[in-house]
């Protein structure tokens, strides 16, 4: 009886301790993408190499999430891109929490913002009045409207969603597959979506985000340790990505330009008083009223046997951007990744057009945009992104690790191979796998295709986890992580997902091992 009471007391003490840790973790999670602690800042002149850059030429609308100087109330703000140190407060906030992400929708000339923790608003850029649209059910860190597809995208920090801006309803697309929290997203309006993440320790990269899957791919380092509330916005009239950036290393927050090719950031000026700026949006125009409307019926077909060619077809516009009958169409232009690759200088208004691109190299993801042109300028684009050439493998599925130890310690991995390419392109199969044992970083290059592998190099009893990355001649696919499982020990899980969820390793050869070692799930495999 005494032993039972003692065990119960030990278990309760452990549970209370881990509950405290869990509550601390919740606070930590909010701090990475929420409001920063109070700091004192002194403005600095960030502009460097001014001969190589022109001043940002835009009107910026954003949200003052927190002003440590207490000069400005929380709420919607305005600033000129050429002078981010001069802020105009449009109105005190009408939301119950700060606006985390925002975007501009040119067709409606409307500024939309999502509240931290959930909720969608439209914001009047003339007076700051905020109109609640609906519950998003998910707390979104960033949103962006893609003009080419007519889709509004949103990120909750871990995954990409579509967002209905008339109701607030959202639909999950897929995971970003990154370790840190995606804090903001922005796009060029032609199908290209970008994002940055926040971290307490890591230098933040710029990511390209696949709108079809949500998967994020690092483009390059921004050079800054981004942290807390902030946002991205794209100047679509000039093709430049900007960040209302906040840093975890003491660098004053301010306006930055981000190179979408490398990820490098260039500072243009500090926000006043260390202001934490989020909900960032830049107005833009799609085209002049008399310019051609977007072409219709665009079809972009890469070679179905993995060749490096693409067939395009479309119908030329017969209306102006303003909706009047089109009387002048001087050119139809085709852009590949924003580079002009074909011009039809004698198009027929409303006629069918086609062109084959035989100059693609190397294999990869390409965005094709087709625009009409007349004396009023270029019209909006019809665009589509496709993978050209042999595709890399998609992710392995059903990855399961298990203990198959006999006299020697051994772990077995089983999985199901992908049957299609990661980007929906021509796919010939998997030729191998890069496997990492997470605990100690041991790497294994395994020829394929196989669906099972045994690690017989384990020397210590413990809890293990593995990652598997398939590859073929085209490159590597996305990484997948196995479950966490014991090798040489029995793992017993108690509790449930709605409260606390622990794993207690128990080795029957060691006295009282069940009450001597308790791991919280989040700690498993991170150096304990």
N, C-alpha and C positions, 0 to 999 in steps of 0.2 A: 504493500500500500504506500509506504514511504517513497519507494522508487517511482511509482506512478505519479505521485504528487510532485516529486522533484522534476521529473521529465516534463510535466505540464507547465511548471513554473519556468523552466528553461525555454520551452517552446514559446510561451507568451512573451518573455523578455526579448527573444529573437524577433518575434513578429512585430512588437512595438518598435524595436530599433529599425527594422526594415521599413515600417510604415513611415517613420520620420525621414528616412532616406528617400522614399518614394515621393513624399511631399516636397522635399528639397529639390528633387529632380523636376517636378512640375514647375517650380519657381524658375529653375534653370532654363527649362524649355521656353517659358514665356520670355525670359530675358534675352535670349538669342535673337528673337524676331520682334520683341515688344519694345517698350520704352527704355531708354538708357538711364543709368543713374546720373545724378547731378554732377556736372563738371564745369570748370571755368575755362574759357577759350579766349584767345586773342586772334583776331583776323590776320591772315597772311595773304600776300599776293601770290596766287598760284600760277599765274600766267607765265609760261616759259616758252622760248623759241617762237615768239609771236610772229616772226616772219614766215613761219611754216603754217600757221593757222590763222583763220579769220575769227573774229568774235562771233559767238553764237548769236544767230539772228532769228529769235523766236520769242513769242509770248508764252511764258510758263505759268501753268496753274497747278497748285499743289496744296498740301495740307500741313499746317504747323502742328505736328504731333506733340512737341514739347519744346518750350523755350526756357532754358535754364536761367536766362537773364530776366525773365518775367516781363519783358517789354511788350510782347505780343500775346494775346489770348489764343487759346487753342482754336483752330478752325481753318476754313479755306483761305488760301492766300494767292497773290499774284506777284510775279517778278519778271523782269526782262532778262532774257538769256545773257545779254551783255553785261548785266550788273546784278548778280544774285545776292549781293549784300544789301540791296534796297528792296524791302518787302512791303507789300500792301496787304493788310488784313481785310478780306472781303466781308467777313461776318464771324461772330463767335459760333462755335460748333453747335449743331442741333442733333448730333448723333450721340449715342450713349457710350461709345468708345471711339478711338481715333480711326480715321480712314487710312487703311494700310496700302491698298493698291488702287490704281485708277487708270483710265484711258480716255481717249477722245474718239467720238464717232462722227466723222465728217458729214455723212449723209443727213444726220439729225442735228449737227452742230451742238452736240451734247457731251458734257463731261460726266462720266460714270465713275463711281467709287465704291469699294467694298470695305465694310467696317471690320476691324480686328475682332475676331471671334464669330463673325457672321452678320449678314445683312447687306443689301445692295441699295445704293442711293444714286439719284441724279442730282447734280450740283449746278446751280445757275452761276455761270462764270461772270456775270455782270454784278451780282450782289451777294453771292455766297449762300443763297437760300438752298437748303437741302431737302429733297423729297424722298421719303422712304418708298422703295419699290416692292421689296419682298425679302423673305428669309432665304438665304442661300443654303442653309442647313450645314454648310461647311465654312470654316473661317479661311478666307482667301487672302494670301499675302500680296498677290499681284494679278492684274488682268490686262488683256490686250485684245483689240478688235483687229481682225485681219480682213482688209478690204477686198482682197482677191476672192476669198471663199465666203465672205459674209458671216464668219463665225467669230464669236467672242470667246477667248480662251482665258482660263484662270488656273492659278496654282495655289495649293494649300501648303506649300513648302516641300511636299514629298511627291505629289502626283499632279498631272495635268487634267483639266476638266474643260468641257464646254459649258458656257454660261448663257442662259436666256436673259437678255437685258430687259425684257418686258415683264418678267415675273420673278427673277432671281433663282429659278430652278437650274440645277447643274447636273451634268452627266460625266461620270469618270471615264477618261480615255486610257490612262496608264501611268505607271510609276516613272519618276525621273531617274531612278536607279543611281542616286548619289548619296553619300554619307551625311552631308550637311543639309541645311534648310535653304531651299530656294526662296529668296526674299522678294524678288521682283522680276517681271517679264515685260518684254516690249518687242515689237515687230515692225518690219518695214512696210507692211500692208500688201506685200506680194508673196506671202507664204513663208517668209523667213522669220523665225521666232528665236529670241535670245533671253537669257536669264543669268542672274548672279546669285551666289549663295552667301550665307553668313556663318561665321564660326568664331569661337572664343580663341582659337589658336592658329588656324590655318590662313594662309594668303588665299584670297578668293579668286577662283577662275571665272572667266566668261564662258557660258555654255551656249551651244546651239541646241534647240529643242525640237524634236520631231513632232509636228502637230498630229500625226496619225497615231503615234504610239506613246508620246509623252517622254520618251527616252532622251536624256540630256547627254551631250558629248562636249567635253572640254575643248575650247578653242585655244585658250592660253591664259596666262596669269594676268590679273588686273594690276598686280603689284601692291594691292592694299588689303589689309585685314578688315573686311567689311563686317559690321556687327550692328544689331538693333534695327529699329524701324527705318526704312528708306525705300526708294522705288526707282524704276527705270522708265524712260519715255523716249520714243523715237521721233525725231524731227523728220517727218515723211516728205516734206517739201524739199529738204536739202539732203536727205539720205544719211543722217547722222544719229547715232545712239548716244543718249545722255543718261547720267546717273545723278540723282539727288542722294549723295553718298554720306554715310556715317561710319566711323571707324572705331575699332576697339583698341587701337594702339596710341590714342591721344592726338592723332591728326585731326585738325578742325574739320567739321563737316562742311560740304560745299557742293558746287556744281562741277561735274566732270564729264568730259567726252570720252567715249570708249570706242576703240578701234575694233570693228567687228571681224577683222581679219586676224588680229593677234591677241585681242583682249586688253591691250595696254590702255591705261587711263591717263588723260591729260586734264589737269585742274584749271578751271576758269575763274574761280573766286569762291570765297567762303560765304556761308549763310551767317546772318548776324547773330551774335551772342551764343554761338554753339547750337543753333536751332536744329532740331531733328525734323527733317522734312520727308513726308511720305505722300501717297496719293497723287503722284506726279503725272501730268498730262500736257501734251503740246498740241494745239490746234493745227490743222492742215487743210489744204484744198486738194481734191483729187484731180481737177483739171479746170481749164477755162470753159465758160459756158458754151462757146462755139466750137470747141475741140471735139474730135470724134468720140462717141461713146465707146465702151469696151467691146471688142469683138465677141461673138457668141459661138457656142458649139465647139469650143477648143478641145481637141483630142491630142494627147502626147503619148506616143507609143514607142518605147525602147525596143530594140531588136529582141525577139523572143528566144533567141538562142545564145544570148550573152554577147553579141557583137556590139561594137562601140558606135552605134548609129541610132538616130531617133527620127521617127516620122511624125510630123505635125500637120494638123489640118484645122481650119476654123472658117467661120463666116464673117466677112468684113462688116463693120458697122454701117447702118443706114440712118442713124440718128446722131444728133449732137449730144454732148454731155448734158446739155440742158433739156433734151427731149424733143428738139425741133428736127424737121427733116434735114439730113446731112446733104449739102450741095458741093462740098469740096473734100476730097480725100487724096492727099498727095503721096503718102507712103504708108505701108504697113511694115512695122519693125519687129524683129524677133530678138529678144535678149536671153542670153544664157548666163545665169548667175550675175546678172546686172551688166553684162558685156554685150554690146550690139554684135550679133553674128550674121544677121541677114536683113536685107532691105528689099522690099518689093516696091519699085518706084512707079508702077503703073497699075495700082489696084483698082478693082471695080467696086463701087459703092454697093454694099449688100451682097456681093458675089462670094463664091466659095474660093478658098485659097489653100495651098498645101506647100510644104517644103520638107526636105530631108536633111538633117544635120549629120554629115559624115566626118566631122572634125573633132569629135569628142575624145578626150584622153586626159587622165586615165579613167578607169572605172570609178564610179562614185555617184553620189546624190547630186542632181542638177535641177535647178529651178528655171523653167522656161516662161517668159512673159511676152505676150504679143500686144502691141499697141498701134493704134492708128495715129496719123500725123497730118495736120493741115496748117494753114497760116495762123491759126489761133493756138497752135502748139500740140503737144502730145496729149492723147486722151488716156484714161485709166486703162490698166492692163487686165487681160484675162491671163491667168497663170496656173501652172501646175508643176509640181515637183515629182521627179521620177528617179529611180535608180537605173543607171546605165551600165551594162556589163555584168559580169558574174557577181552575184551578191554574196556577202558574208553570211555565216549561219545565224539563224535566230537562236534564242536562248534554249538551253536544255530544260526539260520539265521533269516533274516527279522525282527530283533529286532527293535521295534518302541515304543517310549514313547509318551504319549499324556495326555493332561489335561482333566480330567473328573470331575472337581470340581463342586459341587452344592452349598449348604450352607457351606460345609466343603471342605477344600483343599484336593484333591486326584489326584494321578497320576496313569495311567494305562500303563502296559507293555504288548505288544503282540509279540509273536515270533513263529518260526517254529522249531520243535524238530529235532535233527539229526536222520538219519535213518541208520547210520553206525558208527563204532568205529573210534576213532581219528587216529588209526594206521592201519586200515583196517583189524583188527582182529575180532574174534567172539564177537558179540554185542547183548545184550539182551534188551537194552533200557535204558531210563533215569529214575532214582528213585527220584531225587530231584534237587534243584537249590540253589546255594549260590548267593544271590543278595545283592549288595552294593549300597547304595545311595551315590554317589561320593561326594556330597556337604559337608556332615557332617560325612561320614564314617559309617553311620548306617547300620548294617548287618541284613539280614533276611535269614532264612533257610526254604525253601518252599518245601513241599513234592510234588512229581510228579508221573506220567507225567501230566503236564498241559501246556497250551499254552497262558495263560493269568493270570496276577496278578495285583491287585490294592493295592497301598500304601495309606492307610488312616491315616498315622501317621504324615503327614506333618503339621507343625505349622506356617510356614512363607511363604509368597508370594516370588517367585523368579524363577530363571532359574535352572533346574535340569537335572541331567544325572545319569544313572544307569549302573551297570555292571551285567551280568548274567553268571554264571559258572555252567554248568550241571555236575551232578555226578551220579554214580551208585556204585554197590558193589565193582567194580574194582578200583575206584578212581575218581578223578576229571578230567574233560575235560578242554579245553581252554576257556579263558575268552572272552566275547564279550561285547562291549559298545554300549549303546543306543545313539540315537540322543540327542542333547541338546534342551530342550523345556521349555516353560514357564508354571508355575502352578499359577493360580490366576492372570495372566497378559497376555497381547497379545504381541507376538514377531513379529516384522516386519523386514524383511531382505531387505537391499538395496545394490546396487553395483553388481558386478559379479565376478566370480572366476578368471577372467583374470586380474583384477586390484585389488581393495580392496574389502573385503567382511566383512561387519559389521552386527551385530544384534543390534537393538535398542529396548530394553524393554519399553513398554508403559503401564502404569496403568491409566485407564480412570478416576480413583477416585482422582488422584493427578494432580494439575495444572502444565502444562508445563513439564510433566514427560518425554515426548518424546525427548526434547532437554536437559534435565538435566542429563540423564544417557545414556552413550554410552559404549558398550563393544566391544572389538575386539574378534573375535571368539576364538582365542587361549587362551584368559583369562578366558573364561566361565568355571566355575566349578573348579577353582584352588584357592579358598579361598577369592574371592572378595566379 
